[in-house]
C-alpha cells in the first residue's frame, strides 16, 4: 500500500504540470524541406512532418532547409534557411479566441499569417 502522503504529493505534482500546460502541444509541423531540428529540454530532435511542437521548443533550420508550423489557432509560421526561433509562450482559448503568444527569433527569417488568436 502506498502511503497517503506520497499519493497526495504525486497528485499535486500532476495537477501542477497539467494546469500550467506542461507538455501541451501548441502546433504541428505542416511543411518541411531538408533537415530541421528542434531543441527540447536540452536535447536535439530531428523534426518530421506531423510532429507536434511545444512551448519552450527551439527550432533550427540549416542553409538548405525550411519548416512550416500550424498553430492551434490556425496561425501559420514559416521559417526559412538558417533560422532559429523559439516558442516562449502560447495559450489559445478556443471559446474566447484569446490568449498570449510569444515567439523569439534569434536569426534568420520568419513569415507569419495570423490565425484566430487575438490579444
C-alpha positions as CSV (number, residue, x, y, z in Angstrom):
1,X,0.0,0.0,0.0
2,X,1.3,3.5,-0.9
3,X,1.4,6.0,2.0
4,X,-1.2,8.7,1.8
5,X,1.4,11.5,1.8
6,X,3.1,10.1,-1.4
7,X,-0.2,9.8,-3.2
8,X,-1.1,13.4,-2.3
9,X,2.3,14.6,-3.4
10,X,2.0,12.8,-6.7
11,X,-1.5,14.1,-7.3
12,X,-0.3,17.7,-6.5
13,X,2.7,17.3,-8.9
14,X,0.4,16.0,-11.7
15,X,-2.1,18.9,-11.2
16,X,0.7,21.4,-11.2
17,X,2.0,20.4,-14.5
18,X,-1.4,19.8,-16.2
19,X,-2.6,23.2,-15.1
20,X,0.4,25.0,-16.4
21,X,0.2,23.5,-19.8
22,X,3.4,21.4,-19.4
23,X,3.9,19.2,-22.5
24,X,0.8,20.6,-24.2
25,X,1.1,20.7,-27.9
26,X,0.7,24.2,-29.4
27,X,1.0,23.3,-33.1
28,X,2.1,20.8,-35.7
29,X,4.7,20.7,-38.5
30,X,2.8,21.0,-41.8
31,X,5.6,21.6,-44.3
32,X,9.2,20.5,-44.2
33,X,12.2,20.9,-46.6
34,X,15.6,19.4,-45.7
35,X,16.8,18.6,-42.2
36,X,15.2,20.6,-39.4
37,X,15.9,20.1,-35.8
38,X,14.5,21.3,-32.6
39,X,16.0,21.5,-29.1
40,X,13.6,20.3,-26.4
41,X,14.7,20.1,-22.8
42,X,18.3,20.3,-23.8
43,X,18.2,17.6,-26.4
44,X,18.2,17.9,-30.2
45,X,15.4,16.1,-32.1
46,X,15.0,15.7,-35.8
47,X,11.7,17.2,-37.0
48,X,9.3,15.2,-39.2
49,X,6.0,16.1,-40.9
50,X,3.2,15.9,-38.4
51,X,5.4,16.3,-35.4
52,X,3.9,18.4,-32.6
53,X,5.7,21.4,-31.2
54,X,5.6,22.6,-27.6
55,X,6.2,25.7,-25.5
56,X,10.0,26.1,-25.0
57,X,10.9,24.3,-28.2
58,X,13.6,26.0,-30.3
59,X,13.5,25.2,-34.0
60,X,16.7,25.2,-36.1
61,X,16.9,25.2,-39.9
62,X,20.2,24.9,-41.8
63,X,21.2,26.5,-45.1
64,X,19.1,24.0,-47.1
65,X,16.0,23.7,-45.0
66,X,12.8,25.3,-44.1
67,X,9.8,24.4,-41.9
68,X,6.1,25.5,-41.7
69,X,4.2,25.3,-38.4
70,X,0.4,25.4,-38.0
71,X,-0.5,26.6,-34.5
72,X,-3.7,25.6,-32.7
73,X,-5.4,28.9,-33.6
74,X,-4.6,28.4,-37.3
75,X,-1.6,30.9,-37.2
76,X,1.0,29.8,-39.7
77,X,4.7,30.4,-39.4
78,X,7.2,29.6,-42.0
79,X,10.9,29.6,-41.1
80,X,13.4,30.0,-43.9
81,X,17.0,28.7,-44.2
82,X,19.5,29.4,-41.4
83,X,16.7,30.3,-38.9
84,X,16.5,29.7,-35.2
85,X,13.4,30.6,-33.3
86,X,11.7,29.7,-30.0
87,X,8.2,29.3,-28.8
88,X,8.4,31.1,-25.5
89,X,4.8,31.1,-24.5
90,X,1.5,30.3,-26.2
91,X,-2.0,29.8,-24.9
92,X,-5.1,29.8,-27.0
93,X,-8.6,29.5,-25.6
94,X,-11.0,28.1,-28.2
95,X,-14.0,29.7,-26.7
96,X,-12.8,33.3,-26.3
97,X,-10.3,33.1,-29.1
98,X,-7.9,35.0,-26.8
99,X,-4.6,34.3,-25.2
100,X,-0.9,35.3,-25.3
101,X,1.7,34.1,-27.7
102,X,5.4,35.0,-27.6
103,X,8.0,33.8,-30.1
104,X,11.6,34.8,-30.3
105,X,13.7,34.8,-33.4
106,X,17.5,34.5,-32.9
107,X,18.4,34.7,-36.5
108,X,17.0,34.0,-40.0
109,X,13.6,34.8,-41.5
110,X,10.0,34.1,-40.4
111,X,6.8,34.6,-42.3
112,X,3.6,34.8,-40.3
113,X,0.0,34.5,-41.3
114,X,-2.2,35.3,-38.3
115,X,-5.0,32.9,-37.1
116,X,-7.8,33.3,-34.7
117,X,-5.6,34.4,-31.7
118,X,-6.4,37.9,-30.5
119,X,-4.9,39.9,-27.6
